[in-house]
């Protein structure tokens, strides 16, 4: 009898077996993090040290003596609204996931909740620039019976739809601030530079979507006898073809006007609204365009190999707000309050969802259903 994969040490990657000489039913082991005492100790020390630096050392370095008192004196009603808005942001994320995978898998609302919340918790807790959450999501899709290629295509489509909102916001808000269409200071470095980056990313992805549908087959035929370089070219072609398929799927979903796709806007919009509410909780109200731009500039910190971007995101947002002329003390307390909601709120329900997802996988195994081929 196959041993429960959940009882084994986990790595933050998907592997092809559940142990020596054994294969999982769908060929993949659950991506996990090895819970050794050393890792847990390092994680706790890092988070504790980061929190201590952000909440105690950073304010003193900036000469902000009353920061902690201001955090304690935040308006409870505004902070309560922030918690509700963060929950709405999570719901948008779940709705988008449900919309992307509806019709090609047996993943329903409950499974969508379990997969997305478990993935968010993994992203928040473990340093992989989000790779842990993506690996867990990919594993769950395969275990649901979804064909590997379809799963990859749909997961790429999900990420494209999610981050398309990010890139469009960088362009619209960045250009709007710089041209004076939105109120607020407009330093070129944090308005037009991010806008140019967003436009470049959008153009690059649209260009990839134009790759021929038989691009992979053509490259394989051209490089059949090219040795190691040919194999590398074939691997790159496979990755490019999969990416192009995912981007085209995202475009097709937009054309279908599924209301679930509004979840991408809700994910970012409500999360930004949490930051807005935190500013109000401490008696401040920067221009909305400044809040949006500082939020997205700070989010670049999520690419750092830090648990949940802790330290990188906070510092990036605070720095952006100060550059926009927002009072440094207000920026510090508002961002730290926002990060308390964004970092910790999904952790407990995400851990519970992870345990629920394990049970769901056992149920899928028991069901007499083969791999769902679906369409990409």
DRENSEFI-854306 format. One record per residue: residue in three letters; residue number from 1; x, y, z of N, C-alpha, C in turn. Coordinates in pm, whole numbers. Layout:
REM DRENSEFI-854306
   residu   num      n_X      n_Y      n_Z     ca_X     ca_Y     ca_Z      c_X      c_Y      c_Z
      ALA   NUM        X        Y        Z        X        Y        Z        X        Y        Z
...
This chain:
REM DRENSEFI-854306
   residu   num      n_X      n_Y      n_Z     ca_X     ca_Y     ca_Z      c_X      c_Y      c_Z
      UNK     1       86     -120        0        0        0        0       89      124        0
      UNK     2       55      221      -85      138      339      -98      131      423       28
      UNK     3      246      467       75      252      551      193      197      688      159
      UNK     4      127      749      254       73      884      235      187      979      208
      UNK     5      182     1044       90      291     1135       53      303     1250      150
      UNK     6      193     1283      219      195     1398      308      280     1374      432
      UNK     7      314     1247      459      392     1218      578      541     1222      552
      UNK     8      579     1238      429      720     1238      395      777     1379      397
      UNK     9      909     1394      415      969     1527      406      946     1585      269
      UNK    10      924     1715      264      889     1776      138      995     1873       91
      UNK    11     1003     1889      -39     1089     1990      -97     1003     2089     -172
      UNK    12     1054     2210     -191      979     2310     -264      998     2289     -413
      UNK    13      963     2169     -459      967     2138     -602      877     2018     -624
      UNK    14      840     1995     -747      762     1877     -780      858     1771     -829
      UNK    15      850     1654     -773      937     1546     -816      854     1437     -879
      UNK    16      920     1338     -936      848     1238    -1011      813     1114     -935
      UNK    17      840     1105     -805      811      983     -732      779     1013     -590
      UNK    18      714      917     -525      680      932     -385      777      857     -297
      UNK    19      882      809     -352      984      740     -273     1063      649     -364
      UNK    20     1163      584     -312     1246      497     -396     1163      387     -460
      UNK    21     1169      382     -592     1102      274     -663      952      287     -669
      UNK    22      895      402     -628      749      416     -631      711      537     -714
      UNK    23      598      526     -777      546      638     -854      411      675     -798
      UNK    24      383      806     -797      251      849     -754      153      821     -865
      UNK    25       21      817     -838      -76      784     -941      -66      872    -1064
      UNK    26      -31      998    -1044      -22     1087    -1159      121     1132    -1183
      UNK    27      216     1063    -1122      355     1086    -1155      420     1203    -1085
      UNK    28      358     1263     -981      419     1376     -916      399     1368     -766
      UNK    29      499     1411     -692      490     1416     -548      448     1555     -505
      UNK    30      382     1563     -394      337     1693     -346      456     1782     -314
      UNK    31      460     1904     -372      570     1994     -343      558     2044     -201
      UNK    32      663     2030     -125      656     2073       14      787     2135       58
      UNK    33      786     2176      183      906     2230      243      946     2138      357
      UNK    34     1072     2104      364     1118     2011      466     1116     2081      602
      UNK    35     1032     2031      692     1018     2093      822     1121     2039      921
      UNK    36     1247     2070      897     1350     2035      992     1355     2142     1101
      UNK    37     1413     2104     1216     1424     2201     1324     1507     2321     1282
      UNK    38     1611     2295     1204     1697     2404     1160     1621     2502     1073
      UNK    39     1543     2449      978     1467     2537      889     1362     2618      965
      UNK    40     1291     2550     1054     1191     2621     1132     1256     2728     1219
      UNK    41     1371     2695     1278     1441     2791     1363     1484     2912     1281
      UNK    42     1545     2886     1164     1591     2995     1079     1473     3081     1034
      UNK    43     1361     3015      998     1244     3090      953     1190     3180     1064
      UNK    44     1176     3123     1185     1122     3201     1297     1215     3317     1330
      UNK    45     1347     3290     1331     1444     3395     1361     1438     3505     1256
      UNK    46     1428     3464     1127     1426     3564     1019     1302     3652     1029
      UNK    47     1186     3589     1045     1062     3667     1053     1064     3757     1176
      UNK    48     1109     3701     1290     1115     3782     1412     1211     3898     1399
      UNK    49     1329     3873     1342     1427     3980     1325     1378     4085     1226
      UNK    50     1313     4039     1118     1260     4133     1019     1151     4220     1079
      UNK    51     1061     4156     1155      953     4232     1218     1009     4332     1320
      UNK    52     1109     4288     1397     1170     4378     1495     1236     4497     1426
      UNK    53     1306     4467     1314     1370     4577     1241     1267     4674     1186
      UNK    54     1162     4618     1124     1063     4704     1059      984     4787     1161
      UNK    55      949     4725     1273      861     4792     1368      936     4873     1474
      UNK    56     1064     4843     1495     1136     4913     1601     1260     4988     1551
      UNK    57     1345     4918     1474     1471     4979     1431     1450     5082     1321
      UNK    58     1373     5044     1217     1352     5134     1104     1296     5269     1146
      UNK    59     1191     5274     1229     1141     5406     1271     1249     5491     1339
      UNK    60     1335     5429     1420     1440     5505     1488     1544     5556     1389
      UNK    61     1576     5472     1289     1671     5516     1187     1619     5637     1111
      UNK    62     1488     5641     1095     1425     5752     1024     1394     5869     1116
      UNK    63     1427     5852     1244     1399     5959     1340     1252     5970     1377
      UNK    64     1178     5859     1367     1034     5860     1394     1010     5799     1533
      UNK    65     1007     5881     1634     1000     5831     1770      861     5784     1811
      UNK    66      759     5835     1746      622     5804     1788      555     5698     1702
      UNK    67      631     5628     1620      571     5534     1526      492     5425     1596
      UNK    68      552     5359     1695      483     5249     1762      357     5298     1831
      UNK    69      364     5417     1893      244     5472     1957      135     5497     1854
      UNK    70      173     5543     1738       74     5568     1634       11     5438     1584
      UNK    71       91     5332     1575       35     5204     1534      -69     5157     1634
      UNK    72      -39     5172     1762     -133     5130     1865     -260     5215     1866
      UNK    73     -251     5338     1817     -364     5429     1821     -442     5434     1689
      UNK    74     -418     5339     1602     -491     5337     1474     -641     5319     1494
      UNK    75     -719     5380     1407     -865     5372     1415     -911     5228     1392
      UNK    76     -979     5173     1492    -1019     5031     1486    -1115     5005     1371
      UNK    77    -1204     5098     1343    -1303     5077     1236    -1237     5072     1099
      UNK    78    -1141     5160     1076    -1070     5157      949     -986     5029      936
      UNK    79     -925     4987     1045     -847     4864     1041     -937     4742     1022
      UNK    80    -1057     4745     1081    -1153     4637     1058    -1196     4632      913
      UNK    81    -1216     4751      853    -1249     4756      710    -1134     4699      627
      UNK    82    -1011     4726      669     -895     4673      596     -898     4520      596
      UNK    83     -933     4460      708     -940     4314      716    -1046     4260      620
      UNK    84    -1162     4326      614    -1269     4283      524    -1224     4297      379
      UNK    85    -1158     4406      347    -1111     4429      210    -1008     4324      169
      UNK    86     -922     4284      264     -824     4180      233     -892     4048      202
      UNK    87     -997     4016      278    -1074     3894      250    -1138     3901      111
      UNK    88    -1187     4018       73    -1245     4036      -62    -1139     4016     -169
      UNK    89    -1015     4058     -141     -906     4038     -235     -881     3890     -257
      UNK    90     -880     3813     -149     -861     3668     -161     -973     3605     -243
      UNK    91    -1096     3652     -221    -1209     3597     -296    -1192     3623     -446
      UNK    92    -1141     3740     -481    -1115     3769     -622    -1014     3674     -681
      UNK    93     -912     3640     -605     -809     3546     -650     -870     3409     -675
      UNK    94     -955     3366     -583    -1022     3236     -596    -1115     3236     -717
      UNK    95    -1189     3345     -736    -1282     3354     -848    -1209     3347     -981
      UNK    96    -1096     3415     -992    -1018     3410    -1116     -971     3268    -1143
      UNK    97     -919     3202    -1040     -873     3064    -1055     -987     2975    -1101
      UNK    98    -1102     2991    -1039    -1221     2911    -1078    -1258     2937    -1223
      UNK    99    -1254     3062    -1265    -1290     3095    -1403    -1196     3038    -1505
      UNK   100    -1066     3037    -1474     -967     2987    -1569     -978     2836    -1586
      UNK   101    -1009     2764    -1476    -1011     2618    -1482    -1150     2558    -1494
      UNK   102    -1253     2641    -1500    -1388     2589    -1520    -1400     2526    -1658
      UNK   103    -1460     2408    -1663    -1485     2343    -1790    -1375     2250    -1838
      UNK   104    -1255     2260    -1780    -1146     2172    -1823    -1098     2083    -1708
      UNK   105    -1156     2094    -1592    -1115     2012    -1479    -1233     1992    -1386
      UNK   106    -1216     1905    -1287    -1321     1883    -1187    -1301     1972    -1065
      UNK   107    -1219     2075    -1079    -1194     2169     -970    -1311     2265     -959
      UNK   108    -1382     2258     -847    -1497     2345     -824    -1458     2454     -726
      UNK   109    -1559     2523     -670    -1531     2634     -580    -1452     2590     -458
      UNK   110    -1489     2476     -398    -1419     2433     -278    -1274     2400     -307
      UNK   111    -1251     2327     -416    -1114     2293     -452    -1035     2417     -492
      UNK   112    -1103     2512     -558    -1036     2638     -594     -990     2711     -469
      UNK   113    -1075     2712     -367    -1038     2776     -240     -917     2706     -178
      UNK   114     -922     2574     -173     -814     2500     -108     -681     2521     -180
      UNK   115     -683     2513     -313     -559     2525     -389     -501     2665     -379
      UNK   116     -585     2767     -399     -535     2904     -399     -489     2948     -261
      UNK   117     -565     2916     -157     -527     2959      -22     -402     2886       24
      UNK   118     -391     2757       -7     -269     2683       29     -149     2740      -47
      UNK   119     -170     2775     -174      -62     2835     -253      -21     2971     -201
      UNK   120     -120     3053     -159      -87     3184     -103       -9     3171       27
      UNK   121      -49     3075      109       24     3054      235      168     3011      207
      UNK   122      186     2922      109      321     2878       74      405     2994       22
      UNK   123      342     3080      -58      412     3197     -110      451     3292        1
      UNK   124      362     3311       98      390     3402      208      502     3351      299
      UNK   125      503     3221      324      589     3168      429      728     3129      385
      UNK   126      744     3090      257      871     3031      218      939     3112      109
      UNK   127     1070     3124      124     1149     3208       35     1175     3136      -97
      UNK   128     1099     3170     -199     1124     3116     -333     1073     3212     -439
      UNK   129     1053     3339     -400      995     3439     -490      864     3391     -550
      UNK   130      785     3319     -467      655     3272     -512      657     3135     -576
      UNK   131      776     3077     -597      785     2949     -666      717     2837     -588
      UNK   132      722     2844     -455      658     2741     -374      510     2732     -398
      UNK   133      443     2848     -405      299     2849     -431      266     2799     -569
      UNK   134      348     2836     -668      324     2791     -805      343     2640     -815
      UNK   135      446     2587     -749      471     2443     -753      356     2366     -689
      UNK   136      306     2416     -577      195     2348     -510       69     2351     -598
      UNK   137       44     2465     -662      -72     2475     -750      -61     2380     -868
      UNK   138       58     2375     -930       78     2284    -1043       58     2139    -1001
      UNK   139      110     2105     -884       93     1969     -833      -56     1935     -815
      UNK   140     -133     2028     -755     -274     2003     -732     -350     1986     -864
      UNK   141     -314     2064     -964     -380     2053    -1094     -356     1915    -1156
      UNK   142     -232     1868    -1145     -202     1737    -1201     -275     1626    -1124
      UNK   143     -280     1639     -992     -346     1538     -912     -498     1539     -934
      UNK   144     -552     1650     -981     -695     1655    -1010     -729     1574    -1135
      UNK   145     -626     1531    -1208     -647     1454    -1329     -628     1534    -1455
      UNK   146     -589     1660    -1442     -572     1744    -1559     -444     1708    -1633
      UNK   147     -452     1696    -1763     -336     1666    -1845     -226     1768    -1821
      UNK   148     -101     1722    -1822       11     1809    -1789       20     1933    -1876
      UNK   149        4     1917    -2005       14     2031    -2096      -99     2130    -2074
      UNK   150     -219     2075    -2053     -334     2162    -2030     -317     2237    -1898
      UNK   151     -267     2165    -1796     -246     2228    -1666     -146     2342    -1678
      UNK   152      -36     2319    -1750       66     2423    -1767        9     2542    -1843
      UNK   153      -65     2512    -1950     -124     2618    -2032     -220     2703    -1950
      UNK   154     -308     2638    -1874     -406     2712    -1795     -342     2789    -1680
      UNK   155     -238     2731    -1620     -171     2800    -1511     -101     2925    -1563
      UNK   156      -41     2915    -1681       19     3033    -1743      -88     3137    -1773
      UNK   157     -202     3093    -1825     -311     3185    -1854     -357     3257    -1727
      UNK   158     -365     3183    -1618     -404     3241    -1489     -305     3350    -1447
      UNK   159     -176     3321    -1456      -75     3419    -1416      -74     3539    -1510
      UNK   160      -95     3515    -1639      -98     3624    -1736     -214     3719    -1705
      UNK   161     -332     3663    -1681     -448     3746    -1649     -425     3825    -1520
      UNK   162     -364     3760    -1423     -341     3825    -1294     -243     3941    -1309
      UNK   163     -132     3916    -1376      -28     4019    -1384      -48     4117    -1500
      UNK   164     -142     4087    -1588     -178     4187    -1689     -235     4311    -1622
      UNK   165     -314     4291    -1517     -369     4405    -1443     -256     4488    -1382
      UNK   166     -155     4419    -1329      -37     4485    -1271       29     4574    -1376
      UNK   167       59     4517    -1492      132     4590    -1595       50     4706    -1652
      UNK   168      -79     4682    -1674     -164     4790    -1725     -173     4903    -1624
      UNK   169     -181     4869    -1496     -187     4972    -1392      -59     5054    -1389
      UNK   170       57     4988    -1405      183     5062    -1410      183     5165    -1523
      UNK   171      133     5125    -1640      131     5214    -1756       32     5329    -1735
      UNK   172      -91     5294    -1699     -197     5396    -1689     -168     5494    -1576
      UNK   173     -140     5442    -1458     -120     5531    -1342       13     5604    -1353
      UNK   174      118     5535    -1399      247     5600    -1413      242     5717    -1511
      UNK   175      186     5694    -1629      175     5801    -1729       78     5909    -1679
      UNK   176      -32     5866    -1616     -128     5964    -1565      -69     6057    -1461
      UNK   177       11     6003    -1370       76     6087    -1270      178     6180    -1334
      UNK   178      257     6127    -1425      363     6208    -1487      305     6323    -1569
      UNK   179      194     6299    -1635      133     6402    -1719       38     6494    -1641
      UNK   180       20     6464    -1512      -66     6549    -1430     -213     6514    -1441
      UNK   181     -246     6401    -1502     -386     6360    -1512     -440     6316    -1376
      UNK   182     -350     6265    -1291     -386     6227    -1155     -310     6318    -1059
      UNK   183     -370     6358     -948     -300     6444     -852     -187     6373     -782
      UNK   184      -84     6449     -748       31     6393     -677      161     6427     -746
      UNK   185      271     6422     -670      402     6445     -728      433     6335     -829
      UNK   186      523     6366     -922      548     6270    -1031      696     6257    -1063
      UNK   187      776     6200     -973      917     6175    -1006      926     6077    -1123
      UNK   188     1009     6109    -1219     1021     6026    -1340     1057     5882    -1305
      UNK   189     1146     5865    -1206     1198     5732    -1174     1091     5637    -1124
      UNK   190      986     5686    -1060      883     5596    -1007      747     5619    -1072
      UNK   191      748     5685    -1187      624     5696    -1266      649     5644    -1407
      UNK   192      736     5710    -1481      757     5672    -1619      844     5547    -1635
      UNK   193      943     5530    -1548     1027     5409    -1559      943     5283    -1538
      UNK   194      860     5275    -1430      772     5158    -1418      673     5148    -1534
      UNK   195      624     5262    -1584      530     5259    -1696      596     5200    -1821
      UNK   196      720     5240    -1846      793     5187    -1961      815     5036    -1944
      UNK   197      850     4996    -1821      868     4853    -1794      739     4777    -1820
      UNK   198      626     4828    -1769      498     4762    -1790      463     4750    -1937
      UNK   199      485     4858    -2013      454     4855    -2156      544     4754    -2229
      UNK   200      670     4745    -2188      762     4651    -2251      719     4507    -2225
      UNK   201      679     4478    -2101      634     4343    -2068      508     4307    -2148
      UNK   202      415     4400    -2158      292     4375    -2234      325     4345    -2380
      UNK   203      413     4427    -2438      451     4407    -2578      521     4273    -2598
      UNK   204      606     4235    -2503      679     4109    -2514      583     3990    -2510
      UNK   205      487     3995    -2420      392     3884    -2410      302     3876    -2532
      UNK   206      261     3989    -2584      180     3988    -2707      261     3931    -2823
      UNK   207      390     3964    -2826      477     3910    -2932      488     3759    -2921
      UNK   208      503     3707    -2798      512     3563    -2778      384     3494    -2823
      UNK   209      271     3558    -2801      143     3498    -2839      131     3478    -2990
      UNK   210      216     3548    -3067      210     3539    -3214      293     3424    -3269
      UNK   211      363     3351    -3181      439     3235    -3230      346     3137    -3300
      UNK   212      391     3075    -3408      306     2978    -3478      268     2863    -3385
      UNK   213      149     2809    -3404      104     2700    -3319      188     2574    -3337
      UNK   214      253     2561    -3451      339     2445    -3474      487     2480    -3454
      UNK   215      514     2585    -3378      652     2633    -3357      741     2524    -3298
      UNK   216      691     2452    -3199      771     2348    -3135      806     2238    -3234
      UNK   217      708     2198    -3316      733     2091    -3413      836     2136    -3517
      UNK   218      827     2262    -3559      922     2312    -3658     1063     2315    -3603
      UNK   219     1079     2360    -3479     1213     2365    -3420     1270     2226    -3404
      UNK   220     1186     2131    -3361     1233     1994    -3347     1281     1937    -3481
      UNK   221     1212     1971    -3586     1252     1920    -3718     1382     1985    -3764
      UNK   222     1397     2116    -3737     1517     2186    -3782     1641     2148    -3700
      UNK   223     1621     2107    -3576     1736     2081    -3487     1753     1932    -3455
      UNK   224     1691     1847    -3532     1691     1703    -3503     1832     1646    -3492
      UNK   225     1926     1696    -3569     2060     1639    -3572     2167     1739    -3527
      UNK   226     2128     1829    -3437     2220     1933    -3394     2289     1904    -3261
      UNK   227     2270     1785    -3205     2339     1748    -3082     2289     1824    -2961
      UNK   228     2379     1853    -2864     2338     1922    -2741     2271     2056    -2765
      UNK   229     2324     2135    -2859     2263     2265    -2889     2121     2247    -2942
      UNK   230     2103     2144    -3019     1969     2116    -3071     1871     2083    -2961
      UNK   231     1919     2004    -2863     1831     1968    -2751     1794     2091    -2668
      UNK   232     1891     2180    -2650     1862     2305    -2577     1759     2388    -2653
      UNK   233     1778     2396    -2786     1683     2471    -2868     1544     2411    -2861
      UNK   234     1537     2277    -2858     1407     2211    -2848     1340     2239    -2713
      UNK   235     1419     2241    -2607     1363     2271    -2476     1311     2413    -2470
      UNK   236     1388     2506    -2527     1344     2646    -2531     1218     2660    -2616
      UNK   237     1213     2585    -2723     1095     2590    -2810      972     2537    -2738
      UNK   238      991     2429    -2661      878     2374    -2585      827     2475    -2484
      UNK   239      920     2539    -2411      880     2640    -2313      810     2758    -2380
      UNK   240      865     2802    -2493      806     2915    -2564      667     2882    -2619
      UNK   241      654     2760    -2672      525     2718    -2727      419     2707    -2617
      UNK   242      460     2656    -2500      366     2645    -2388      325     2784    -2340
      UNK   243      423     2875    -2332      392     3011    -2291      297     3078    -2390
      UNK   244      325     3059    -2519      239     3119    -2621       97     3064    -2612
      UNK   245       86     2934    -2589      -46     2873    -2574     -120     2930    -2454
      UNK   246      -48     2949    -2342     -111     3006    -2223     -157     3148    -2245
      UNK   247      -74     3228    -2312     -111     3367    -2339     -233     3374    -2431
      UNK   248     -234     3289    -2536     -350     3287    -2626     -476     3242    -2552
      UNK   249     -461     3148    -2459     -576     3105    -2379     -628     3220    -2295
      UNK   250     -536     3298    -2235     -577     3415    -2156     -654     3515    -2243
      UNK   251     -604     3537    -2364     -672     3630    -2455     -810     3578    -2491
      UNK   252     -821     3448    -2517     -951     3388    -2550    -1048     3401    -2432
      UNK   253     -999     3383    -2311    -1085     3397    -2193    -1136     3540    -2178
      UNK   254    -1051     3637    -2209    -1094     3777    -2204    -1202     3802    -2309
      UNK   255    -1181     3749    -2428    -1280     3766    -2535    -1414     3701    -2500
      UNK   256    -1408     3593    -2420    -1531     3525    -2378    -1607     3604    -2273
      UNK   257    -1543     3707    -2216    -1606     3798    -2118    -1662     3724    -1997
      UNK   258    -1587     3630    -1948    -1629     3560    -1828    -1623     3655    -1709
      UNK   259    -1730     3666    -1631    -1729     3755    -1515    -1626     3714    -1411
      UNK   260    -1586     3588    -1411    -1486     3542    -1315    -1352     3614    -1333
      UNK   261    -1325     3660    -1456    -1198     3725    -1482    -1185     3858    -1408
      UNK   262    -1298     3913    -1364    -1291     4034    -1282    -1221     4007    -1150
      UNK   263    -1204     3879    -1119    -1130     3843     -998     -988     3897    -1000
      UNK   264     -928     3910    -1119     -792     3964    -1128     -790     4110    -1082
      UNK   265     -891     4186    -1124     -901     4326    -1082     -930     4333     -933
      UNK   266    -1018     4242     -886    -1054     4242     -743     -933     4208     -657
      UNK   267     -850     4114     -702     -732     4074     -624     -642     4195     -596
      UNK   268     -609     4270     -701     -523     4386     -684     -599     4504     -623
      UNK   269     -721     4528     -673     -796     4645     -630     -827     4644     -481
      UNK   270     -877     4534     -431     -910     4527     -288     -784     4529     -202
      UNK   271     -675     4470     -252     -551     4473     -174     -497     4615     -164
      UNK   272     -507     4690     -273     -467     4831     -268     -560     4908     -175
      UNK   273     -688     4872     -175     -784     4938      -86     -749     4913       61
      UNK   274     -687     4799       92     -641     4773      228     -537     4877      268
      UNK   275     -443     4905      178     -341     5006      204     -405     5143      222
      UNK   276     -503     5174      138     -576     5301      148     -646     5312      284
      UNK   277     -710     5204      328     -779     5205      457     -680     5222      572
      UNK   278     -562     5162      559     -461     5175      664     -412     5319      676
      UNK   279     -400     5389      565     -365     5531      573     -474     5609      647
      UNK   280     -598     5581      615     -708     5650      683     -712     5615      831
      UNK   281     -672     5493      865     -672     5453     1006     -578     5539     1089
      UNK   282     -478     5599     1024     -382     5683     1095     -394     5829     1055
      UNK   283     -512     5865     1003     -543     6005      978     -477     6067      857
      UNK   284     -443     5986      758     -380     6039      638     -456     5993      514
      UNK   285     -441     6070      407     -510     6034      283     -430     6083      162
      UNK   286     -322     6011      126     -246     6048        6     -333     6035     -118
      UNK   287     -298     6103     -227     -374     6087     -351     -381     5940     -393
      UNK   288     -495     5901     -447     -515     5759     -480     -414     5710     -583
      UNK   289     -379     5795     -679     -280     5755     -778     -145     5726     -714
      UNK   290     -109     5804     -613       17     5783     -541       12     5650     -466
      UNK   291     -102     5619     -404     -115     5492     -332      -99     5375     -429
      UNK   292     -166     5384     -543     -160     5275     -642      -18     5256     -693
      UNK   293       49     5365     -728      184     5353     -785      283     5304     -681
      UNK   294      275     5357     -560      366     5313     -454      345     5166     -422
      UNK   295      220     5123     -425      188     4982     -400      256     4892     -502
      UNK   296      239     4924     -630      294     4837     -733      446     4843     -738
      UNK   297      503     4961     -714      650     4971     -709      703     4886     -593
      UNK   298      637     4892     -479      680     4812     -365      668     4664     -388
      UNK   299      567     4623     -465      544     4481     -490      657     4413     -566
      UNK   300      744     4494     -626      862     4436     -692      945     4359     -591
      UNK   301      935     4396     -462     1008     4327     -357      970     4181     -343
      UNK   302      855     4142     -397      814     4002     -392      903     3912     -476
      UNK   303      981     3970     -565     1071     3889     -647     1197     3850     -571
      UNK   304     1219     3912     -454     1336     3877     -374     1313     3744     -305
      UNK   305     1419     3664     -286     1404     3533     -221     1387     3546      -70
      UNK   306     1278     3613      -30     1247     3635      111     1106     3585      138
      UNK   307     1078     3529      255      943     3481      286      840     3593      271
      UNK   308      749     3577      174      644     3675      155      694     3813      116
      UNK   309      822     3822       73      877     3952       39      895     4042      159
      UNK   310      891     3983      281      899     4064      402     1031     4140      405
      UNK   311     1023     4268      427     1140     4354      423     1154     4421      289
      UNK   312     1152     4344      181     1165     4402       47     1044     4481        6
      UNK   313      925     4422       23      801     4492      -14      780     4613       75
      UNK   314      798     4594      206      777     4703      300      867     4822      268
      UNK   315      997     4792      252     1092     4898      224     1064     4967       91
      UNK   316     1026     4887      -10      996     4945     -140      876     5039     -136
      UNK   317      771     4997      -67      653     5083      -57      682     5211       20
      UNK   318      750     5195      134      780     5313      216      866     5411      137
      UNK   319      970     5358       69     1055     5444      -11      979     5516     -121
      UNK   320      886     5446     -187      807     5508     -293      718     5619     -238
      UNK   321      654     5593     -125      569     5696      -66      649     5820      -28
      UNK   322      766     5799       31      850     5914       69      890     5992      -55
      UNK   323      923     5920     -165      960     5987     -290      844     6068     -347
      UNK   324      723     6023     -320      605     6096     -366      567     6210     -272
      UNK   325      645     6227     -165      621     6339      -75      530     6309       42
      UNK   326      496     6182       65      413     6144      179      499     6148      305
      UNK   327      443     6197      415      514     6202      541      570     6065      576
      UNK   328      700     6061      612      768     5934      633      705     5855      748
      UNK   329      671     5921      858      615     5849      973      481     5788      937
      UNK   330      396     5862      868      266     5810      826      285     5693      730
      UNK   331      380     5707      637      404     5599      540      448     5472      611
      UNK   332      536     5485      710      585     5368      782      472     5296      854
      UNK   333      391     5370      932      287     5303     1010      179     5244      920
      UNK   334      143     5314      811       39     5263      722       85     5137      649
      UNK   335      209     5139      599      261     5022      527      277     4903      620
      UNK   336      328     4926      741      345     4816      835      210     4757      875
      UNK   337      109     4842      892      -24     4792      922      -80     4711      804
      UNK   338      -60     4764      682     -105     4692      563      -39     4555      553
      UNK   339       93     4551      576      165     4425      564      123     4324      670
      UNK   340       79     4373      785       28     4281      887      -93     4206      834
      UNK   341     -180     4276      759     -297     4210      699     -255     4121      582
      UNK   342     -172     4174      492     -138     4102      370      -52     3979      397
      UNK   343       37     3987      496      128     3876      521       66     3770      611
      UNK   344       -2     3812      717      -47     3716      817     -188     3665      796
      UNK   345     -276     3746      737     -416     3707      726     -437     3576      652
      UNK   346     -364     3550      540     -387     3423      470     -314     3303      529
      UNK   347     -231     3327      630     -143     3220      676     -220     3106      744
      UNK   348     -303     3141      843     -376     3036      915     -478     2966      826
      UNK   349     -568     3041      756     -661     2970      666     -588     2897      554
      UNK   350     -471     2948      513     -395     2879      409     -339     2748      459
      UNK   351     -294     2745      584     -243     2620      641     -356     2518      655
      UNK   352     -474     2564      696     -591     2476      706     -629     2424      567
      UNK   353     -626     2515      467     -659     2475      330     -560     2371      278
      UNK   354     -436     2381      319     -335     2283      279     -374     2144      329
      UNK   355     -417     2136      456     -459     2007      511     -586     1957      441
      UNK   356     -677     2048      409     -798     2010      337     -765     1960      197
      UNK   357     -666     2022      135     -626     1982        0     -571     1840        0
      UNK   358     -499     1802      104     -451     1664      115     -567     1565      115
      UNK   359     -672     1597      190     -789     1509      193     -858     1506       58
      UNK   360     -864     1620       -8     -925     1626     -141     -850     1538     -240
      UNK   361     -717     1539     -232     -636     1456     -320     -665     1309     -296
      UNK   362     -679     1269     -169     -714     1130     -138     -850     1095     -200
      UNK   363     -941     1189     -195    -1074     1164     -255    -1062     1150     -405
      UNK   364     -981     1233     -469     -961     1223     -613     -902     1087     -650
      UNK   365     -810     1039     -569     -749      910     -596     -853      798     -595
      UNK   366     -949      811     -502    -1050      706     -487    -1154      708     -597
      UNK   367    -1169      823     -662    -1270      835     -767    -1222      768     -894
      UNK   368    -1310      693     -962    -1271      622    -1085    -1270      716    -1203
      UNK   369    -1173      811    -1199    -1165      907    -1310    -1023      910    -1361
      UNK   370    -1008      900    -1494     -876      908    -1554     -834     1052    -1566
      UNK   371     -717     1073    -1621     -668     1208    -1640     -759     1283    -1735
      UNK   372     -798     1403    -1695     -884     1485    -1780     -797     1553    -1884
      UNK   373     -834     1535    -2007     -751     1593    -2112     -782     1741    -2133
      UNK   374     -908     1773    -2138     -947     1913    -2149     -892     1975    -2276
      UNK   375     -902     2106    -2283     -846     2180    -2394     -776     2302    -2339
      UNK   376     -669     2340    -2404     -596     2458    -2361     -641     2580    -2437
